[in-house]
Amino acid sequence: MAQSYVLSVVIPCYNEKDNIIKIVDRVKKAPIENMEIIIVDDMSTDGTRDILEKSVKPLVDKIIYHEVNQGKGGALKTGFAHATGDYVIIQDADQEYDPQEYIKVLQPILNGDADVSYGSRFLAGVSKGYRANQMANKFLTALSNIFTHQKLTDMETCYKCFKRQIIQSIDIEEKRFGFEPEITEKISNRGIKIAEVAISYDPRTNEEGKKIGFKDGLRAIYCIWKYRNKK
């Protein structure tokens, strides 16, 4: 008999009124028997909160509302603190990543090969999205690898899966997208090897609400240096 487990899905959410119901529906259809779905609304101002209260609340396990916008890193920190599952995975509220692939990202941990696993948009060799964004992601990943001694292809990916005890033991300081290099370096500083598996990716445009920008790239470079292992 297969060992049972609970996967906590943490969904940071900011101004996603057009996507939040759709992504919750997709998450609930994921091929995972036991899930805990946690949404952290980061002080949305576009009507997302009304949708969460009226339509989404009965469908998920927890909704936490920030009264001050804290950024993606802040929302994830709140979500991780409320997780009770054996494993925790991040799910952005947009439609870029496919919850059907949770089991693929989780598998290296279930197999006992890793404690942390990332889903890479580039590992399969077929990447989508703006060329500039791809180049920036690959540059940041390569720079991160220099300091972490990992061999990642996609440090900036949304799909990061952790044993719960590991992610809850890390103090997250970054409020925005600096979370990605911060968490990668802090995990690596503990000597933890990060597994990678290939995933699909359906990028959205800036016009469709993509929130990461040039300043976030500069912050990522700073974070790679800031959180490096100084020993």
Sequence and secondary structure as in RCSB ss.txt:
>XXXX:A:sequence
MAQSYVLSVVIPCYNEKDNIIKIVDRVKKAPIENMEIIIVDDMSTDGTRDILEKSVKPLVDKIIYHEVNQGKGGA
LKTGFAHATGDYVIIQDADQEYDPQEYIKVLQPILNGDADVSYGSRFLAGVSKGYRANQMANKFLTALSNIFTHQ
KLTDMETCYKCFKRQIIQSIDIEEKRFGFEPEITEKISNRGIKIAEVAISYDPRTNEEGKKIGFKDGLRAIYCIW
KYRNKK
>XXXX:A:secstr
      EEEEEEESS TTTHHHHHHHHHTSS SSEEEEEEE    SSHHHHIIIIIGGGSSEEEE SS  HHHHH
HHHHHHH  SSEEEE  SSSSS GGGHHHHHHHHHTTS SEEEEESSTTS   S HHHHHHHHHHHHHHHHHH  
  S TT S EEEEHHHHHTS    SSTTHHHHHHHHHHTTT  EEEEE       TTTT    HHHHHHHHHHHH
HTS   
